Amino acid sequence: MAVSVRQLGQWKGQGRAIAAVTAWDWLWARLVDRAGADVILVGDSLGMVALGHRTTLPLTLDDMVHHGAAVVRGVENALVVVDLPFLSYQESPAQALRSAGRILKETGAAAVKLEGGYPEMAETVARLVRAGIPVMGHVGLTPQAVHQVGYRQQGTTPEAGEKIYQEAIALAAAGAFAVVLEHVPTELAARVTGAIAVPTIGIGAGAACDGQVLVTADLLGLTDQVPPFAKRYESLGDRAIAAVGQYVEEVRSRQFPSP
């Protein structure tokens, strides 16, 4: 049976950790789903790892619909969540409703994710939830605000940590079914996790979160640089280069195809 939003909440109560990864097309979705991932996030990180952009900002709603639909076609069990891209939801709750509705209608995904937890964003989450759209929140390091906050750890001062804490509280109160905590101190993540009834999904936020998410390209060694909080489980990039290089040499030496 496919993983549901409700099931994630039940797992938090049971202490069962949630494993989330990213995917950007049918092929990778099929592989990580078969590997047993609970949640597959069609993150706007695909703009960097799959499309070669320097940040997530260039991605459009059309891009996310295109890639989200491809991912959903490759998934049988995991819960698929699609990011709302930059400037597709910040203008107003009405804009967010149109964008999120389009993603669910045209991709078949189960939920959307948006960044930010300031009061206006909590209002947006509440509007989407009232319309029947499950929403995953995201606070801490928010990549869509890269030009404002960079990629450094967030919440490192008492004031900044309290702001992130209150944002997470507001998102949960607005109806978000889970909240991503990215690159924040472990103590802050533990405090948030204990304070809200919905699961926290950490990325560079320590072991106290209810689940973890990594960018699949990072964990498989398909990127040149890995964030300091990520773990590389394999070096598929190097192995792929070696394999293709062997093929190239065999073609040039006429060893392939063999008689």
GIWODA-V894103 format. One record per residue. RES is the residue in one letter. SS is DSSP state (~ for helix, > for strand, _ for the rest). Layout:
res=RES ss=SS
res=RES ss=SS
This chain:
res=M ss=_
res=A ss=_
res=V ss=_
res=S ss=_
res=V ss=~
res=R ss=~
res=Q ss=~
res=L ss=~
res=G ss=~
res=Q ss=~
res=W ss=~
res=K ss=~
res=G ss=~
res=Q ss=~
res=G ss=_
res=R ss=_
res=A ss=_
res=I ss=>
res=A ss=>
res=A ss=>
res=V ss=>
res=T ss=>
res=A ss=_
res=W ss=_
res=D ss=_
res=W ss=~
res=L ss=~
res=W ss=~
res=A ss=~
res=R ss=~
res=L ss=~
res=V ss=~
res=D ss=~
res=R ss=~
res=A ss=_
res=G ss=_
res=A ss=_
res=D ss=_
res=V ss=>
res=I ss=>
res=L ss=>
res=V ss=>
res=G ss=_
res=D ss=_
res=S ss=_
res=L ss=~
res=G ss=~
res=M ss=~
res=V ss=~
res=A ss=_
res=L ss=_
res=G ss=_
res=H ss=_
res=R ss=_
res=T ss=_
res=T ss=_
res=L ss=_
res=P ss=_
res=L ss=_
res=T ss=_
res=L ss=~
res=D ss=~
res=D ss=~
res=M ss=~
res=V ss=~
res=H ss=~
res=H ss=~
res=G ss=~
res=A ss=~
res=A ss=~
res=V ss=~
res=V ss=~
res=R ss=~
res=G ss=_
res=V ss=_
res=E ss=_
res=N ss=_
res=A ss=_
res=L ss=>
res=V ss=>
res=V ss=>
res=V ss=>
res=D ss=>
res=L ss=_
res=P ss=_
res=F ss=_
res=L ss=_
res=S ss=_
res=Y ss=_
res=Q ss=_
res=E ss=_
res=S ss=_
res=P ss=~
res=A ss=~
res=Q ss=~
res=A ss=~
res=L ss=~
res=R ss=~
res=S ss=~
res=A ss=~
res=G ss=~
res=R ss=~
res=I ss=~
res=L ss=~
res=K ss=~
res=E ss=~
res=T ss=~
res=G ss=_
res=A ss=_
res=A ss=_
res=A ss=>
res=V ss=>
res=K ss=>
res=L ss=_
res=E ss=_
res=G ss=_
res=G ss=_
res=Y ss=_
res=P ss=~
res=E ss=~
res=M ss=~
res=A ss=~
res=E ss=~
res=T ss=~
res=V ss=~
res=A ss=~
res=R ss=~
res=L ss=~
res=V ss=~
res=R ss=~
res=A ss=_
res=G ss=_
res=I ss=_
res=P ss=>
res=V ss=>
res=M ss=>
res=G ss=>
res=H ss=>
res=V ss=>
res=G ss=>
res=L ss=_
res=T ss=_
res=P ss=~
res=Q ss=~
res=A ss=~
res=V ss=~
res=H ss=~
res=Q ss=~
res=V ss=~
res=G ss=_
res=Y ss=_
res=R ss=_
res=Q ss=_
res=Q ss=>
res=G ss=_
res=T ss=_
res=T ss=_
res=P ss=~
res=E ss=~
res=A ss=~
res=G ss=~
res=E ss=~
res=K ss=~
res=I ss=~
res=Y ss=~
res=Q ss=~
res=E ss=~
res=A ss=~
res=I ss=~
res=A ss=~
res=L ss=~
res=A ss=~
res=A ss=~
res=A ss=~
res=G ss=_
res=A ss=_
res=F ss=_
res=A ss=>
res=V ss=>
res=V ss=>
res=L ss=>
res=E ss=>
res=H ss=_
res=V ss=>
res=P ss=_
res=T ss=~
res=E ss=~
res=L ss=~
res=A ss=~
res=A ss=~
res=R ss=~
res=V ss=~
res=T ss=~
res=G ss=~
res=A ss=~
res=I ss=_
res=A ss=_
res=V ss=_
res=P ss=>
res=T ss=>
res=I ss=>
res=G ss=>
res=I ss=>
res=G ss=_
res=A ss=_
res=G ss=_
res=A ss=_
res=A ss=_
res=C ss=_
res=D ss=_
res=G ss=>
res=Q ss=>
res=V ss=>
res=L ss=>
res=V ss=_
res=T ss=~
res=A ss=~
res=D ss=~
res=L ss=~
res=L ss=_
res=G ss=_
res=L ss=_
res=T ss=_
res=D ss=_
res=Q ss=_
res=V ss=_
res=P ss=_
res=P ss=_
res=F ss=_
res=A ss=_
res=K ss=_
res=R ss=_
res=Y ss=_
res=E ss=_
res=S ss=_
res=L ss=~
res=G ss=~
res=D ss=~
res=R ss=~
res=A ss=~
res=I ss=~
res=A ss=~
res=A ss=~
res=V ss=~
res=G ss=~
res=Q ss=~
res=Y ss=~
res=V ss=~
res=E ss=~
res=E ss=~
res=V ss=~
res=R ss=~
res=S ss=_
res=R ss=_
res=Q ss=_
res=F ss=_
res=P ss=_
res=S ss=_
res=P ss=_
